[in-house]
């Protein structure tokens, strides 16, 4: 649902008054729901991703793009968190970068909302309700689900040579 909705959300921001945060938060909510459902990153990876990191993504439209997020809970142990985006997904990021100059050009973070909290973010809640999905999950609930699924479906019989 979120993937299909992204272009119209960005179009609504472009047509809106320059400083209408509700449309911006809707876009962020859908984007957070989408990214956390795919990657299962902790809340901090999404809410601490900087504009500079998005602009410095490595890749191209053929192979996709890799964003390294340097500020997150486990950076000392695991290094930067990484988000891989297909060309269409990175296109949403590019469009937002272009639009943000009219709205919040001094904000260093790529995704932000009215308040931040570990494990729960109000912008995700707004999008979740609008998509008519059941329950009230936090980003941590989604992360746990994605992590559990990944660990159960990955081939763990790696042989050392």
N, C-alpha and C positions, 0 to 999 in steps of 0.2 A: 504494500500500500504506500509506504513512504517513498519508495523509488519512483513510482508513477506520479506522485504528488509534487516532487521537487521542482520541476520546471514551472508549474503554476504558482508555487510559493515564492519563487524568485521573481517571477513576473509581477506578482502582487506587491512585492517590496519595491520593484522598479517603478511601478505606477503610483505608489503611495506617497503621502507627504514625506518630506525628507527625514523627519524624526518620529516615525511611528513604531515604537518598540514592539507592539503586539504582533505585527507581521514578522518582524525579525525573530521574536521568540518562538513563533509558530514554526518558522524555518528551522531554527536551532533544535526545537523539540523533535521534529520529524528526522532531522539529520542525526541527532543523538540516538533516537530509537533505532534507526537504520544501522548506524555504525556499531553500536553496542550489540545489536542482534547478530551481526556478522562476525565481529572480532572478539567480543567479550572482554574488552579492556576495562580496567577500573575507571571509575568516574573521573579521577584526576587526569588520566591520559587525554580524555576529550575536553575537559574544562580547562586544562593547562596548556593545550596546544597553541603555540604562538603563530601569529600571521607570518612572521619571518620563516618559521619552519615549513609552513605551507608553500610559501614562495620558493623555498629552496628544495622542494621535492625533486627527487631523482627519477628520471624515466621519460617516457614518450607515449604518444597515443596508441602505439602498436603493442607495447609491452605492459603499459600501465605505469603508475607512479607510486613511489615509496616516500612516505613522510616519516621523518625521525622526530619523535617528541622527547625532548631532553629533560623536561621537568615532570617527574612522576614519583610515586611512592617507592618503587623498587629500582630506581635508576642506578644506585650504587652496586646492587647485586647483579642486575641483568643488563645494564646499559640502557640506551634509548629504547622507548617503546616504538613499534613500527606499525604504521597503517599502510596497507597496500590498497590503492584505488584504481579501478578501471578508468579508461578515458572519459566515459560519461560522468562518472562520479567526481573525478577531478575537475571536470567542466563545471559542476555545481560550485566547487570551491573557487574556481577562477571567477565565476559570475559574482559570487558573494564578495570576493576581494574588490572587484570593480565597483559594486554597489555600496560597499561599506564606506567609501570615501565621502559619500553624501550624508551618511548617518553618524558614524562613530570613528572618524579617521584616527583619533588618538588612542583608541583601545588596542592594546598589544595582543590580547587573546583572540583566537579565532571564533570560539563558541563561548558565549557568556549569557547570563540571565540575571533576573532581579536579585538572586542570592545564590550562593554556592553552598553545597553541603555534601559531605562524603556519603556516597551510597544512594542519595535521593536528590533529584534535581527537578524543580517545578516545571521547567520547560518540557521535560520528558512526560510528566504527568498530563500536561495540557494536550500534547499530541496524542497520547495513549487514549484519552477520553474521546477526542475528536475522531480517532480511527475506529471507535466503538469496540475496542478490545476489552476483554473482561479483566477484572482485578485491578490492582494498583501497584504494579511492580516497581522496584527501584532499579537503577542501573546495576546495582550489585546483584539483584535477583537475576537479571538477564545475563550478567557476566557468569554467574554460577552455572546457569543452564547451559550456556555456550561451552564453558570449560568442561563441564561434565560430559556433554555430547562429544566434544573433541577427544577427550581421554578415552571414551568408550569405543570410538570409531577408528582411532589411529592404530596403525600396525606397530605394536610394541616389541615385536620379535626381531629386533635389530641384531645382526651378528657382527662381531668384531673380527677383522681380518688381520 
